């Protein structure tokens, strides 16, 4: 039975199935220092979890204001991505597979748009994909076994420099060769500032509010875990459920607020979908800036330490050991939450008007120039 032993979630079963092993009672988070030291020493980031950041009152207030300001725009982007997915697939028989955890709320929204506006019932799963480890093969075997004739559509929240897109492309090629499948690597995202996805709502680098929070906007589910102490070779990748954060959970509130915008934006979405191509070429434009900054600021060529875009910069400040933050404009509304987090953590923010992205976060390595 596919549902046995899966991680709990505050989302409804109709919205999503997380194909993640429940390790809630077994796994303990590491401090930021412990985790960063382990990663810098060569351990994989998915072997440990950071302690969940509980946002300050000021930060939470800004999050709510951002949702209120952007929910109509988000509703239109979700609709446009859903229509482009449908046009590109050429079939109604679509299964959404979101990449945990940033893709999970976006996958739910796309599923709801398909259901409420397009009149289609697209099953939705969320699976783990890890840089340098690939996608969870056991989870994909379960999905393809249950939906052998369906078009699998991978979904994420946004792109940074394209590391996950590259990982997905590699994983899809290996799975197809191994199993004789015909999976596609055309990942769909709301925002593609790095120009490395072919299906997207916009290539603008803007704040998707779900990037502001961690578990409390992701169904109270942790980042995914791949640690042999807790995850066996026949298990799905693991995750924790944070029951202690229930009183702070905004997962369904975010989903419901954006969903409420669908009917009001549906006509404009239809016009936009019909007047533009379903897909676009990948140019990887953002990666060039990442490489320039990496070469300039670090003594080693580790571009993983450079996290471009509003979403990725937010995550550096929430769960990594940040060194410095660049922003294009200090007064841009999309970076105000970044300024709050940086101030709370004592991190230097530098305005760089020539920046390609709205923001870039730099991770401390101990080998900065």
C-alpha positions as CSV (number, residue, x, y, z in Angstrom):
1,X,0.0,0.0,0.0
2,X,1.6,3.3,-1.2
3,X,0.3,5.3,1.8
4,X,1.8,3.2,4.6
5,X,4.3,4.8,6.8
6,X,4.2,8.2,5.1
7,X,5.0,11.5,6.8
8,X,2.0,13.3,8.3
9,X,1.0,16.7,6.9
10,X,-1.4,19.5,7.7
11,X,-2.6,19.5,4.0
12,X,-5.6,17.5,3.0
13,X,-5.3,14.1,1.3
14,X,-7.1,15.5,-1.7
15,X,-4.5,18.1,-2.2
16,X,-1.3,16.1,-2.0
17,X,0.4,12.8,-1.1
18,X,3.9,13.1,0.3
19,X,5.9,10.0,-0.7
20,X,8.3,10.5,2.2
21,X,9.0,8.1,5.0
22,X,8.0,9.4,8.4
23,X,11.1,9.7,10.6
24,X,9.5,12.2,13.0
25,X,10.2,10.1,16.1
26,X,13.7,9.1,15.2
27,X,15.4,12.2,13.7
28,X,16.8,15.1,15.7
29,X,17.8,18.4,14.0
30,X,21.4,19.7,14.2
31,X,22.3,23.2,15.2
32,X,23.2,25.6,12.3
33,X,26.9,25.4,13.3
34,X,26.9,21.6,13.4
35,X,25.2,21.3,10.1
36,X,27.3,23.9,8.3
37,X,30.6,22.3,9.6
38,X,29.5,18.9,8.4
39,X,28.5,20.2,4.9
40,X,31.8,22.1,4.6
41,X,33.7,18.9,5.6
42,X,32.1,17.0,2.8
43,X,28.9,15.5,4.4
44,X,25.7,15.7,2.2
45,X,23.3,18.4,3.3
46,X,20.4,16.0,3.4
47,X,22.0,13.9,6.2
48,X,21.0,16.6,8.7
49,X,18.2,19.0,9.2
50,X,18.4,22.6,10.4
51,X,16.3,23.6,13.4
52,X,13.1,25.2,12.1
53,X,13.2,29.0,12.3
54,X,10.3,30.6,14.1
55,X,9.9,34.0,12.5
56,X,9.7,37.2,14.5
57,X,6.5,39.2,14.8
58,X,7.8,41.9,12.4
59,X,8.7,39.2,9.8
60,X,5.4,37.4,10.1
61,X,3.5,40.7,9.6
62,X,5.5,41.4,6.4
63,X,4.7,37.9,5.2
64,X,1.0,38.5,5.6
65,X,1.2,41.9,3.9
66,X,3.1,40.2,1.0
67,X,0.5,37.5,0.5
68,X,-2.2,40.2,0.5
69,X,-0.3,42.2,-2.1
70,X,0.7,39.4,-4.4
71,X,-2.2,36.8,-4.2
72,X,-4.0,38.0,-7.3
73,X,-0.7,37.9,-9.3
74,X,0.1,34.5,-7.9
75,X,-3.3,33.3,-8.9
76,X,-2.7,34.4,-12.5
77,X,0.7,32.8,-12.6
78,X,-0.6,29.5,-11.2
79,X,-3.3,29.6,-13.9
80,X,-0.8,30.3,-16.6
81,X,1.5,27.5,-15.5
82,X,-1.4,25.1,-15.3
83,X,-2.6,26.0,-18.9
84,X,1.0,25.7,-20.2
85,X,1.4,22.3,-18.6
86,X,-1.8,21.2,-20.3
87,X,-0.9,22.6,-23.7
88,X,2.6,21.2,-23.6
89,X,1.4,17.7,-22.4
90,X,-1.2,17.3,-25.1
91,X,-3.3,15.2,-22.9
92,X,-5.7,15.5,-20.0
93,X,-4.2,12.5,-18.2
94,X,-1.5,14.4,-16.1
95,X,0.0,13.5,-12.8
96,X,1.7,16.3,-10.9
97,X,5.0,15.4,-9.1
98,X,6.2,18.3,-7.0
99,X,9.7,18.5,-5.7
100,X,9.6,18.6,-1.9
101,X,9.4,20.9,-0.3
102,X,9.3,24.3,-2.2
103,X,7.3,22.7,-5.0
104,X,4.7,21.2,-2.7
105,X,2.4,24.3,-2.2
106,X,2.8,25.2,-5.9
107,X,1.8,21.7,-6.9
108,X,-1.3,22.0,-4.7
109,X,-2.3,25.3,-6.3
110,X,-1.8,23.9,-9.9
111,X,-3.9,20.9,-9.0
112,X,-6.6,23.1,-7.6
113,X,-6.6,25.3,-10.7
114,X,-6.8,22.3,-13.0
115,X,-9.7,21.0,-10.9
116,X,-11.7,24.2,-10.4
117,X,-11.1,26.1,-13.7
118,X,-10.0,23.4,-16.2
119,X,-12.3,20.7,-14.9
120,X,-9.5,18.1,-14.7
121,X,-8.5,15.9,-11.8
122,X,-4.7,15.7,-11.7
123,X,-3.3,13.4,-9.0
124,X,-0.5,15.1,-7.0
125,X,2.5,13.6,-5.3
126,X,5.5,15.2,-3.7
127,X,8.9,13.5,-3.8
128,X,12.4,14.2,-2.7
129,X,15.2,15.4,-5.1
130,X,18.6,16.1,-3.7
131,X,21.6,17.8,-5.3
132,X,24.3,15.2,-6.2
133,X,21.9,12.4,-5.2
134,X,19.1,12.7,-7.7
135,X,15.4,12.0,-7.4
136,X,13.9,9.4,-5.1
137,X,13.8,6.4,-7.4
138,X,11.5,4.3,-5.0
139,X,9.0,7.1,-5.0
140,X,9.1,7.4,-8.8
141,X,8.6,3.6,-9.2
142,X,5.6,3.9,-6.9
143,X,4.1,6.7,-9.0
144,X,4.8,5.1,-12.4
145,X,3.5,1.8,-11.2
146,X,0.2,3.4,-10.2
147,X,-0.1,5.7,-13.2
148,X,1.7,3.8,-16.0
149,X,0.0,5.6,-18.9
150,X,-0.1,9.1,-17.5
151,X,2.0,12.1,-18.4
152,X,4.2,12.9,-15.4
153,X,4.7,16.6,-14.8
154,X,7.4,17.7,-12.4
155,X,6.8,21.0,-10.4
156,X,8.9,23.2,-8.3
157,X,8.4,26.7,-6.8
158,X,11.1,28.7,-8.6
159,X,14.6,28.4,-10.0
160,X,17.9,29.8,-8.8
161,X,20.9,29.0,-10.9
162,X,19.4,25.7,-12.1
163,X,21.0,23.1,-9.9
164,X,17.7,21.2,-9.4
165,X,16.8,21.4,-13.0
166,X,20.2,19.8,-13.9
167,X,19.7,17.1,-11.3
168,X,16.2,16.4,-12.6
169,X,17.4,16.1,-16.2
170,X,20.1,13.7,-15.1
171,X,17.7,11.6,-13.0
172,X,15.1,11.4,-15.7
173,X,17.6,10.2,-18.2
174,X,18.8,7.5,-15.8
175,X,15.3,6.3,-14.9
176,X,14.2,6.2,-18.5
177,X,17.3,4.1,-19.4
178,X,16.8,1.8,-16.4
179,X,13.1,1.2,-16.7
180,X,12.2,1.9,-20.3
181,X,10.1,4.9,-19.3
182,X,9.5,8.1,-21.2
183,X,9.6,10.7,-18.5
184,X,10.2,14.3,-19.5
185,X,12.4,16.8,-17.6
186,X,10.3,19.9,-18.4
187,X,10.0,21.1,-14.8
188,X,7.2,23.7,-14.3
189,X,7.8,26.6,-11.9
190,X,6.0,29.8,-11.0
191,X,9.1,32.0,-11.4
192,X,12.2,31.2,-13.5
193,X,14.7,34.0,-13.0
194,X,17.6,31.8,-13.9
195,X,16.1,31.1,-17.3
196,X,16.7,27.3,-16.8
197,X,13.1,26.0,-16.9
198,X,10.9,25.7,-20.0
199,X,7.5,25.9,-18.3
200,X,6.9,28.9,-16.1
201,X,4.6,31.7,-15.1
202,X,7.3,34.5,-15.3
203,X,11.0,34.9,-15.5
204,X,10.8,37.9,-13.2
205,X,12.7,37.5,-9.9
206,X,10.0,38.3,-7.4
207,X,9.0,37.2,-3.9
208,X,6.8,34.1,-3.9
209,X,5.5,34.4,-0.3
210,X,5.9,30.6,0.4
211,X,9.7,31.2,0.1
212,X,9.4,33.4,3.3
213,X,8.6,30.5,5.6
214,X,9.7,26.9,6.1
215,X,7.5,24.1,7.4
216,X,4.7,26.5,8.4
217,X,3.9,27.1,4.7
218,X,4.7,23.6,3.6
219,X,2.2,21.4,5.4
220,X,4.4,21.3,8.5
221,X,6.8,18.9,6.7
222,X,10.6,19.2,7.0
223,X,13.1,19.3,4.3
224,X,13.8,15.8,3.0
225,X,16.3,13.5,4.7
226,X,18.6,10.9,3.2
227,X,20.6,9.4,6.0
228,X,21.2,5.6,6.1
229,X,20.7,5.5,9.9
230,X,17.0,6.3,9.3
231,X,16.3,5.6,5.6
232,X,16.9,2.1,4.2
233,X,17.7,1.3,0.6
234,X,14.1,0.2,0.0
235,X,12.5,3.2,1.7
236,X,11.3,6.5,0.3
237,X,13.5,9.4,1.4
238,X,12.5,10.7,4.8
239,X,10.9,13.7,6.4
240,X,9.6,15.0,9.8
241,X,6.2,16.4,10.7
242,X,6.3,19.4,13.1
243,X,3.2,19.0,15.2
244,X,4.6,21.5,17.7
245,X,4.2,24.2,15.0
246,X,0.5,23.6,14.5
247,X,-0.5,26.9,16.1
248,X,1.8,28.8,13.7
249,X,0.8,26.8,10.6
250,X,-0.1,29.0,7.6
251,X,0.0,26.3,4.9
252,X,-3.7,26.0,4.1
253,X,-4.2,29.7,4.7
254,X,-1.7,30.5,1.9
255,X,-3.3,27.9,-0.4
256,X,-6.8,29.1,0.2
257,X,-6.0,32.8,-0.3
258,X,-4.4,32.2,-3.7
259,X,-7.1,29.7,-4.7
260,X,-9.7,32.4,-4.1
261,X,-8.2,34.5,-6.9
262,X,-8.5,31.8,-9.6
263,X,-12.0,32.8,-10.9
264,X,-11.2,36.5,-11.0
265,X,-8.0,35.9,-13.1
266,X,-9.2,33.1,-15.3
267,X,-10.1,35.2,-18.3
268,X,-6.8,37.0,-18.4
269,X,-4.9,33.7,-17.9
270,X,-6.7,32.3,-20.9
271,X,-5.8,35.2,-23.1
272,X,-2.2,35.1,-22.0
273,X,-2.0,31.3,-22.5
274,X,-3.4,31.6,-26.1
275,X,-1.2,34.5,-27.1
276,X,2.2,33.0,-26.0
277,X,4.1,29.8,-26.5
278,X,3.6,27.1,-23.9
279,X,7.4,26.6,-23.5
280,X,10.5,28.7,-23.9
281,X,14.2,27.9,-24.4
282,X,16.6,27.6,-21.5
283,X,19.4,30.2,-21.7
284,X,20.9,29.7,-18.2
285,X,21.5,33.4,-18.2
286,X,21.6,33.7,-14.4
287,X,24.4,31.1,-14.0
288,X,26.9,33.5,-15.6
289,X,26.4,36.0,-12.8
290,X,26.7,33.3,-10.2
291,X,30.1,32.2,-11.7
292,X,31.4,35.7,-11.8
293,X,30.5,36.3,-8.1
294,X,31.8,32.9,-7.0
295,X,35.2,33.5,-8.7
296,X,35.4,37.0,-7.2
297,X,34.4,36.2,-3.6
298,X,35.7,32.7,-2.9
299,X,39.1,31.1,-3.1
300,X,37.5,27.8,-4.2
301,X,35.3,27.4,-7.3
302,X,32.2,26.3,-5.3
303,X,29.2,27.9,-6.9
304,X,26.9,26.1,-4.4
305,X,27.9,28.8,-2.0
306,X,26.2,31.5,-4.2
307,X,22.4,31.4,-3.9
308,X,20.8,33.7,-6.5
309,X,17.2,35.1,-6.5
310,X,14.8,36.3,-3.9
311,X,13.7,32.8,-2.9
312,X,17.1,31.3,-2.5
313,X,18.5,34.3,-0.7
314,X,15.6,34.0,1.8
315,X,16.5,30.4,2.4
316,X,20.2,31.2,3.0
317,X,19.1,33.5,5.8
318,X,16.6,31.1,7.2
319,X,18.6,27.9,7.3
320,X,22.3,28.3,6.3
321,X,25.3,30.3,7.7
322,X,25.0,33.5,5.6
323,X,28.1,35.7,5.0
324,X,26.8,38.6,2.9
325,X,23.7,39.6,0.9
326,X,23.6,41.6,-2.4
327,X,20.4,43.3,-3.4
328,X,19.8,45.3,-6.6
329,X,17.7,48.0,-4.9
330,X,17.4,48.4,-1.1
331,X,13.9,50.0,-1.4
332,X,12.4,47.2,-3.6
333,X,9.4,45.7,-1.9
334,X,10.5,42.1,-2.9
335,X,13.6,42.3,-0.7
336,X,12.2,44.0,2.5
337,X,11.8,40.6,4.3
338,X,15.5,39.9,3.3
339,X,16.6,43.1,5.0
340,X,14.6,42.2,8.1
341,X,16.2,38.7,8.3
342,X,19.7,40.1,7.6
343,X,19.3,42.7,10.4
344,X,18.1,40.1,12.9
345,X,21.1,37.9,12.1
346,X,23.7,40.7,11.8
347,X,24.5,40.0,8.1
348,X,25.9,42.7,5.9
349,X,23.7,43.8,2.9
350,X,25.2,45.6,0.0
351,X,23.3,47.4,-2.8
352,X,24.6,46.4,-6.3
353,X,22.5,48.2,-9.0
354,X,24.0,46.1,-11.8
355,X,22.8,42.8,-10.3
356,X,20.9,40.5,-12.7
357,X,18.9,39.0,-9.9
358,X,16.9,41.0,-7.3
359,X,19.1,39.4,-4.6
360,X,21.9,37.0,-4.0
361,X,22.9,35.3,-0.8
362,X,26.5,34.2,-0.1
363,X,27.1,31.3,2.3
364,X,30.1,31.5,4.7
365,X,32.7,28.9,3.8
366,X,35.8,29.9,5.8
367,X,37.6,30.4,2.5
368,X,36.2,33.8,1.5
369,X,38.6,36.1,-0.2
